């Protein structure tokens, strides 16, 4: 007999967990729709020709490949087996599970470009798969909630992403978070003025440790990574930049005065801050983070990352501006900007901080008792009327002892039980018991509806 077990990096979600996850999904979905994003779904599998080469060598290795059906090895030779996985893979696998939602979205836009109204705003809430090493906050199967706008360069889109991030997280009860923002053009400008163009990622990895190890050790790490003393000397202004964003922008303008691309990046960042203020966002939790360097292989403008403060967890959301999303599919020059929420990480954060409400998992509002056939017949009519009124209700499926029925309701955390016995049928006065307070009252069906709808 095989002992049942889960695949590492995957999880079951029972009714209680699903209620919480659906709460997250619904909150995100409502915000996306409020901002004019339309829903989209793409297949679980994509052709490997669509997926390969879009995420770098490491990403290609993390793709789950699907073996061709039938005898996939029938035509392989000994040479094929010895040539290595890169040459072998396309001979035994033509499809793969989607790694993210962005590349399938790009493929969709190119295939349907003649039918889409531009700018095109879409949101997508679907699972993705990565053959990664499982650890806390990192799974092999997880959901992404993406929203992207393509076909416009307007910085209103960046500002609205900031607004959506605030609305979603505050709507989930998560108040202590930081929306970190950077711009690829600013990073390129810094690299340009210090003579290290193309080394932005290495630069940011070292600078990101400034608070932990101090300036001296950051400089030592840069030397170990091949940066010259002259280059490090030119980098000194980054250690003396102002703290608030206004002073920081001014300091950056002075430092990057000789870099056109750097100045353009600063202008874009200032505009985003200005637009967010014009939108009237209360108490914006934004921070300009010059060490933020995610996605430098494809982001060309704004870069976003969200951190939940006070918990040991990586980013719970990220995104940015890209100028050539569809270029690899033969449709170059289509600019867009997007954001992705990591639902599984958000779930873990809300769980750790105790931000799910106690009745989050409650789906049934009231359970009707079942004593005998007469009570069941009467109860089914009452059940129909409760459901028609929009009340989540169920009847205990078997005629049995009242204690057992109450135990069932208690285990399911059903807040009310409607007791229907011979006296209730005769008088029309039903007994409604509040399982949380223990209070019980007799009232008619219309009053029961009023109480439960509150």
C-alpha positions in Angstrom: 0.0 0.0 0.0 1.4 3.4 -1.0 1.5 6.0 1.8 -0.1 9.2 0.5 2.2 12.2 0.5 2.4 15.7 -1.1 4.9 16.7 -3.7 7.6 18.8 -2.0 6.9 22.5 -2.5 3.1 22.0 -2.8 0.3 22.3 -0.3 -3.2 21.2 0.4 -5.7 23.9 1.4 -8.6 22.7 3.4 -11.9 24.7 3.7 -10.6 27.0 6.5 -7.5 27.8 4.4 -9.4 28.3 1.2 -11.8 30.7 2.9 -8.8 32.9 3.8 -7.2 32.5 0.4 -10.4 33.5 -1.3 -10.6 36.5 0.9 -7.2 37.6 -0.4 -8.1 36.8 -4.0 -11.4 38.7 -3.8 -9.7 41.7 -2.2 -7.1 41.9 -5.0 -9.7 41.2 -7.7 -12.0 44.0 -6.6 -9.1 46.5 -6.6 -7.9 45.4 -10.0 -11.5 45.8 -11.4 -11.9 49.1 -9.7 -8.9 50.4 -11.7 -10.3 49.2 -15.0 -8.3 46.0 -15.5 -10.1 43.2 -17.4 -9.7 39.5 -16.5 -7.6 37.1 -18.6 -6.6 33.4 -18.3 -4.0 31.5 -20.2 -3.3 27.8 -20.4 -1.4 25.9 -17.7 1.0 24.7 -20.4 2.9 26.7 -23.0 5.1 25.6 -25.8 8.7 25.5 -24.6 9.6 27.7 -27.6 7.5 30.4 -25.9 9.0 29.9 -22.4 12.7 29.1 -23.0 15.1 32.0 -23.1 12.8 34.5 -21.4 14.1 34.0 -17.8 17.9 33.5 -18.3 19.8 30.2 -17.9 18.7 29.8 -14.3 15.0 30.3 -15.2 15.3 27.8 -18.0 16.5 25.2 -15.5 13.6 26.0 -13.2 11.0 25.4 -15.8 8.9 22.2 -15.3 9.1 20.4 -18.7 6.3 18.1 -19.8 7.5 14.9 -21.5 6.1 14.2 -24.9 3.3 11.6 -24.9 3.9 8.1 -26.1 7.4 6.6 -26.4 9.2 9.9 -26.2 12.7 8.3 -26.3 12.0 6.0 -29.3 14.0 8.1 -31.9 16.8 9.1 -29.5 20.4 8.0 -30.1 23.2 7.4 -27.7 24.7 10.7 -29.0 21.5 12.5 -28.0 21.7 11.3 -24.4 25.3 12.4 -24.1 25.0 15.9 -25.6 23.6 17.4 -22.4 20.2 18.5 -21.2 20.0 21.7 -23.3 20.1 19.8 -26.6 18.2 16.8 -25.3 15.2 18.7 -23.8 13.6 19.9 -27.1 13.8 16.3 -28.4 11.8 14.8 -25.6 9.7 17.8 -24.4 7.7 20.3 -26.5 5.7 21.9 -23.6 6.2 23.2 -20.1 4.2 24.5 -17.2 4.1 28.3 -17.1 6.8 29.9 -15.0 5.0 33.2 -14.6 2.1 35.1 -16.0 4.0 37.7 -17.9 5.4 35.7 -20.8 2.0 34.0 -21.5 0.5 37.5 -21.4 3.0 38.8 -24.0 2.2 35.8 -26.2 -1.5 36.5 -25.9 -1.1 40.2 -26.8 0.9 39.4 -29.9 -1.6 36.7 -31.0 -4.6 39.0 -30.5 -3.1 42.4 -31.2 -5.7 43.2 -33.9 -8.6 42.8 -31.5 -7.3 44.6 -28.4 -8.1 48.2 -27.5 -4.8 49.9 -26.6 -3.8 50.7 -24.0 -4.8 47.1 -22.9 -5.3 46.6 -19.1 -5.5 43.0 -17.9 -5.4 41.2 -14.7 -4.6 37.5 -14.2 -5.0 35.3 -11.1 -3.6 31.8 -11.7 -1.0 29.3 -10.4 2.5 29.1 -11.7 5.2 26.4 -11.3 8.9 26.6 -10.6 11.3 23.6 -10.1 12.9 25.5 -7.2 14.2 24.2 -3.9 11.3 24.6 -1.4 11.8 26.7 1.7 9.7 29.2 3.8 7.9 31.5 1.5 9.1 29.7 -1.6 7.0 27.0 -3.2 7.0 25.0 -6.4 3.4 25.7 -7.1 2.0 29.1 -6.1 -0.5 31.7 -7.3 0.3 35.0 -8.8 -2.0 37.9 -9.2 -0.8 40.2 -12.0 -2.1 43.4 -13.4 -0.4 45.0 -16.4 -1.0 47.9 -18.8 0.6 47.7 -22.2 0.5 50.2 -25.1 1.3 53.4 -23.1 4.3 55.3 -21.6 2.1 57.3 -19.3 3.4 57.5 -15.7 -0.2 57.7 -14.5 0.1 53.9 -14.8 3.0 53.8 -12.3 1.2 56.1 -9.9 -1.9 53.9 -10.1 0.2 50.8 -9.3 1.3 52.6 -6.1 -2.4 53.3 -5.3 -3.4 49.7 -5.9 -0.7 48.4 -3.7 -1.9 50.6 -0.9 -5.5 49.7 -1.4 -5.0 45.9 -1.5 -2.7 45.7 1.5 -4.7 48.1 3.6 -7.8 46.3 2.5 -6.3 43.1 3.9 -5.6 44.8 7.2 -1.8 44.9 6.6 -0.9 48.4 7.6 2.9 48.1 8.2 4.4 47.8 4.8 6.8 49.7 2.5 6.4 50.2 -1.2 10.0 50.5 -2.5 10.5 52.2 -5.8 13.5 52.7 -8.0 14.2 53.3 -11.7 16.4 51.4 -14.0 17.5 54.6 -15.7 18.8 56.0 -12.4 20.8 52.8 -11.8 22.2 53.1 -15.4 23.0 56.7 -14.7 24.9 55.9 -11.5 26.8 53.1 -13.3 27.6 55.6 -16.1 29.0 58.4 -13.9 31.3 55.9 -12.0 32.4 54.1 -15.1 30.7 50.8 -14.4 28.0 50.6 -17.1 26.4 47.2 -17.3 27.4 46.3 -13.7 24.2 47.6 -12.0 23.2 44.3 -10.5 26.6 43.7 -8.9 26.7 47.2 -7.6 23.2 47.1 -6.0 23.9 43.7 -4.4 26.8 45.2 -2.5 25.2 48.6 -1.7 22.1 46.8 -0.4 24.2 45.5 2.6 25.2 49.1 3.7 22.9 49.1 6.7 24.1 45.7 7.8 27.9 45.8 7.3 28.7 49.5 6.9 30.4 51.5 4.2 33.9 50.1 4.7 32.9 46.5 4.1 30.6 47.4 1.2 33.7 49.0 -0.5 35.7 46.0 0.3 33.1 43.7 -1.3 33.1 45.9 -4.4 36.8 45.6 -4.7 36.5 41.8 -4.5 34.0 42.0 -7.3 36.4 43.8 -9.6 35.5 47.5 -9.0 38.6 49.7 -9.0 39.5 52.3 -6.3 38.8 55.1 -8.8 35.3 53.7 -9.5 34.6 53.3 -5.8 35.8 56.9 -5.2 33.2 58.1 -7.8 30.6 56.2 -5.9 31.0 58.1 -2.7 28.0 60.4 -3.1 25.7 57.4 -2.7 26.7 57.1 0.9 25.8 60.7 1.6 22.5 61.1 -0.1 19.6 62.8 1.7 17.1 60.8 3.7 13.7 62.3 2.5 12.8 61.9 -1.2 12.9 65.6 -2.0 16.4 66.0 -0.8 17.4 62.7 -2.3 16.1 63.8 -5.8 18.0 67.0 -5.5 21.2 65.2 -4.5 20.8 62.7 -7.3 20.4 65.5 -9.9 23.6 67.1 -8.7 25.5 63.8 -8.8 24.1 62.5 -12.1 24.2 65.9 -13.9 26.4 64.5 -16.7 24.2 61.4 -17.3 21.2 62.0 -19.6 19.6 58.6 -18.9 20.1 59.1 -15.1 18.4 62.6 -15.2 15.5 61.1 -17.2 15.1 58.4 -14.5 15.0 61.0 -11.7 12.4 63.0 -13.6 10.2 59.9 -13.9 10.5 59.2 -10.2 9.6 62.7 -9.3 6.6 62.6 -11.6 5.4 59.4 -9.9 5.6 61.0 -6.5 3.8 64.1 -7.8 1.0 62.1 -9.4 0.5 60.0 -6.2 0.1 63.3 -4.3 -2.4 64.6 -6.9 -4.4 61.4 -6.6 -4.7 62.2 -2.9 -3.3 59.1 -1.4 -3.4 59.4 2.4 -0.1 58.7 4.3 1.7 57.1 1.3 4.1 54.4 2.5 6.6 54.9 -0.4 10.4 54.8 -0.2 13.0 55.5 -2.9 15.4 52.6 -2.7 18.5 52.9 -4.9 19.6 49.4 -4.2 16.4 47.9 -5.6 17.6 46.0 -8.7 15.1 43.3 -9.4 14.4 42.3 -13.0 17.2 44.4 -14.6 17.2 42.0 -17.5 13.8 43.3 -18.7 12.8 46.3 -16.6 13.6 49.6 -18.4 12.0 52.2 -16.1 10.2 52.1 -12.7 10.9 49.1 -10.4 8.6 48.2 -7.6 8.9 45.9 -4.6 6.8 45.6 -1.4 8.0 44.5 1.9 5.8 43.6 4.9 7.6 45.1 7.9 8.1 43.2 11.1 8.0 39.7 9.6 10.7 37.4 8.2 9.5 37.3 4.7 10.8 38.3 1.3 8.9 40.7 -1.0 5.2 40.2 -1.2 4.8 42.1 -4.4 6.9 43.3 -7.2 6.9 44.7 -10.7 8.1 47.4 -13.1 8.1 49.1 -16.4 9.3 47.2 -19.5 9.7 48.7 -23.0 9.8 45.5 -25.1 7.5 42.9 -23.5 6.5 41.5 -26.9 9.7 42.0 -28.8 10.7 38.3 -28.7 7.4 37.4 -30.3 7.9 39.7 -33.3 6.1 42.8 -32.0 8.8 45.2 -30.8 8.4 48.5 -29.0 5.3 47.8 -27.0 5.8 49.5 -23.6 4.0 48.4 -20.5 4.1 48.4 -16.7 2.8 45.8 -14.3 2.7 44.4 -10.8 2.4 41.0 -9.3 1.1 40.0 -5.8 2.5 36.8 -4.2 -0.6 35.4 -2.6 1.1 32.6 -0.8 3.5 34.9 0.9 0.7 37.4 1.7 -1.2 34.5 3.2 1.7 33.5 5.4 2.2 37.2 6.5 -1.4 37.6 7.4 -1.4 34.3 9.3 1.8 35.2 11.2 0.4 38.6 12.2 -3.0 37.2 13.1 -4.8 39.5 10.6 -7.4 37.0 9.5 -10.7 37.5 11.3 -12.1 34.7 13.5 -15.1 34.1 11.3 -13.1 34.2 8.0 -13.6 30.5 7.5 -17.4 30.6 8.3 -19.3 29.8 5.1 -22.6 28.6 6.6 -24.5 31.2 8.6 -27.2 29.0 10.0 -27.9 25.2 10.2 -31.4 23.8 10.4 -32.0 20.8 12.7 -33.5 17.5 11.5 -35.6 15.5 13.9 -37.9 13.4 11.7 -39.5 13.3 8.2 -42.2 15.9 9.2 -39.6 18.3 10.5 -37.4 17.7 7.5 -40.1 18.4 5.1 -41.0 21.7 6.9 -37.3 22.6 7.2 -36.6 22.1 3.5 -39.2 24.8 2.7 -37.6 27.1 5.3 -34.1 26.3 3.9 -35.2 27.4 0.4 -36.5 30.7 1.6 -33.4 31.4 3.6 -31.2 30.8 0.5 -33.4 32.9 -1.7 -32.8 35.7 0.8 -29.1 35.3 0.2 -28.4 33.6 3.5 -25.9 30.7 3.5 -27.8 27.8 5.1 -27.8 24.1 5.3 -29.9 21.4 7.0 -28.4 18.5 8.9 -28.8 15.6 6.5 -30.0 12.9 8.9 -32.6 12.7 11.7 -30.5 12.1 14.8 -29.9 13.3 18.3 -29.8 17.1 18.9 -26.5 16.8 20.7 -24.8 15.3 17.6 -26.3 18.0 15.3 -25.0 20.8 17.7 -21.6 19.2 17.8 -21.5 19.3 14.0 -22.5 23.0 13.8 -19.9 23.8 16.5 -17.1 22.0 14.6 -17.9 23.9 11.5 -18.1 27.2 13.4 -21.7 27.8 12.3 -22.8 30.8 14.3 -26.6 30.0 14.4 -28.8 26.9 14.6 -32.5 27.0 13.7 -34.3 24.4 15.8 -37.5 23.1 14.1 -39.6 20.7 16.2 -43.3 19.9 16.4 -44.1 23.0 18.5 -42.2 25.3 16.0 -44.1 23.7 13.1 -47.5 24.2 14.9 -46.9 27.8 16.0 -44.7 29.1 13.2 -42.4 30.5 15.9 -38.9 29.1 15.1 -36.2 28.7 17.8 -33.0 30.5 16.8 -29.9 29.7 18.9 -26.7 31.8 18.9 -23.9 29.3 19.4 -21.4 31.9 20.4 -23.5 33.6 23.2 -25.8 30.6 24.0 -28.8 32.9 23.7 -32.0 31.4 22.2 -35.1 33.2 21.0 -38.4 32.3 19.4 -39.4 34.3 16.3 -40.9 34.0 12.9 -39.1 33.3 9.7 -39.0 37.0 8.5 -37.4 38.0 11.8 -34.9 35.2 11.4 -33.9 36.5 8.0 -33.5 40.0 9.4 -31.2 38.8 12.2 -29.0 36.7 9.9 -28.7 39.4 7.2 -27.4 42.0 9.6 
